[in-house]
Amino acid sequence: MKTQVAIIGAGPSGLLLGQLLSRAGVANVVLEQRSADYVLGRIRAGVLEQVTVDLLDEAGVGARMHAEGLPHDGVELCFDGQRHRIDLLGLTGKRVMVYGQTEVTRDLMAARAEAALPTVYEAENVSVHGFDGDRPVVRYTKDGAAHELQCEFIAGCDGFHGVCRASVPAEAIALHEKVYPFGWLGVLADVPPVNHELIYVNHERGFALCSQRSRTRSRYYVQCSLDDNAEDWSDAAFWNELKRRLPEATAAGLVTGPSIEKSIAPLRSFVAEPLRFGRLFLAGDAGHIVPPTGAKGLNLAATDVAYLWQGLADHYRGNGTALAHYSARALARIWKAERFSWSMTTLMHRFPDGGSFARKMQQAELAYLVSSPAAMTALAENYVGLPMD
């Protein structure tokens, strides 16, 4: 089998890239190690920047998002028992869209299936070869049979643990990482959100987040120890802990119910440099990870895809300039988002070894932030998404 671009990974970044390339007339094949049901079963983020919304529209998959998604004009910071609203729209002229990553993936899957574009799920033993030359090859097995996909470029959209970054020689790549000493215990439940906008909570017991997926489905988180196990947390214990971290009036309005999904996610910041190795490109979690505090993971993956799609489309039109600059352009935006996610994580969480000085600094920074129009604007500009160059 031959194609122009082999895309490894059928998460939202791989499927979005495939959809955009196909609409630009660039042939592509998507390979995914897992089944389609497994990919859809992953519970992930749900806050979309305007640039991501625009890309989904460009890909022709935005109709359901606009019909069912929840535009948010603001976000709230809660500390010292008080809630403070950051007016995203008023400060920046932009808003964010709450629409679950699972739904984004579902829409992209449906569009790819409707267009009969080649996608191979449950592709095992995927390996990438020859990307340092001009004839890359992807090998894999499917149903016990060996297959070879000849291509001109490989897009590594296969996540943090994928094969693409792991196939790069160690001396050709620099890895930058910070692992945080806590995790997020998350619960998904079919209950109405406690607030129409997200609430980020700084509390002496630890961080909490009140988020949502729809008007009837909520996603809540509490900071927890990395030694915790999700199965050791009963639903009642989770709801009680969340209430303890919320202001009394907010906790009184919290609707609880049985969890649909419960899990603990560790937090890390990670960047690989560069993102191009000959004819192999890394995009999304294959090249970088952010803690979810700033709602940047899916959005960074989408902007990677935008740079790569534009570069590849221009290449096939005879202009290779944008493709040559892919890594530098993407990394410039990635590091700004890493900074914001790191700063939000540092500001809102309790660090085990932080001590009283760190706590006082958080309180001072939060008090300054909500009293300064300039500081609120800076936060809002980063939250809604910095412009692409």
Steps between C-alpha positions, in 0.01 A plus 500: 500500500618853421392845611639850528474540879487218755335618821578293809226538759122542468447737789366848429832634369553216253140501380491880470822500298361228275177689443675828418750333267226312318308822442823648359536207260787331687461122528548350845454181698437493875637211708385443858620239747171487691141435395266785413293426811810522720595837350148633561505368856785727606368781722696816432476878483210709385596870479568615143675821399359701210787385278398138564135580428605665174710197401209263562285722282773500232499120517122495445419340837379797704122473463427285807752696707316825428162336566591324826813675630488762773666835423657644816568870534680474834667282758514521879787487747409407856722559805452597863140383466418760234434465127641753252392504135747566219306654211671330206279656236509848648878497546598339169200499268525119491327211671561128536276208405426211738466187286650170609802352327307174466240684292767668288648157430158353423428776248836453329455123487158540343631741237788270410269199473250695289777600258626138492852612586739215586532436874652190659401435860668232714821531299756312707880517511509834319852610408630795298803478270697710255376838617855635474486437124244570230306171512351444847325173576259402775470133585227340708301181547125469476312179578833318508606612150799728437443823307721777363384855431725703271466874542670835448452637854414359842295695755554371851170570676528193720528654844756514778563123499486458122753346266587809298694702755652179635639427152705820489871452586565621855777734386261678260240607755497701824238422764386752763277377783354594837295245694266644764469333843121454487220389271140584416223268611226555242135398503256514209133499600164563339413793725450868407810717548523696824574813293449601137875577472807314626620561857872456585547464876808570713436352847713403796394138445608515136383603155153428362335561164130516418469433128235364268431321173139610446209652689430158652849343527771630733870433541652571843854466631682514831876503552615174654812307589674294234480212748120505487300247300178603332324183612568591863291816460128435535267744326391630841860561607570693179192722528571571867859601422392722211244675723766568763705692240211712371345808661205406720239652269649327194522165678134533601402521133710201391292218354663160557438161346664171401822532304514386139880502501759556771876515451820661623719689254862589584618846397812577298649763275698359207644627172708323236722706272502512203170370359635408156746224412540479125158392374363416846301766688375485858169662591288512814588287800777329305693826524374668816286462811351773718330468837126541443470806725517740204276296264771497231563134408246448222537860384878471463452180302256683272743783430778249429264347247427841349870574445564150362193495275590840354862392450414173328228655284743774389768238433271319257427832333872549444588721799699334778563807716227442761591133537865589558393731784248262661706409804608855582150646457332229705757510780475877537130464581549181703744661743263792562220255581737296718583816693133582555408144604798482737414838654132406550601168654746672733243763595203273574643183660637414842857369469601248768833674568378856437474616860342817631701734278375337179144513633531872578640565152201325342260709706680821410511414130130409491403818685705709258367316196131565570567866592702589191335545158840447338560172684149374424547590134828308484333192651200534267719539190684179583185310597310574178814422299784708366488574127685281254786670318 
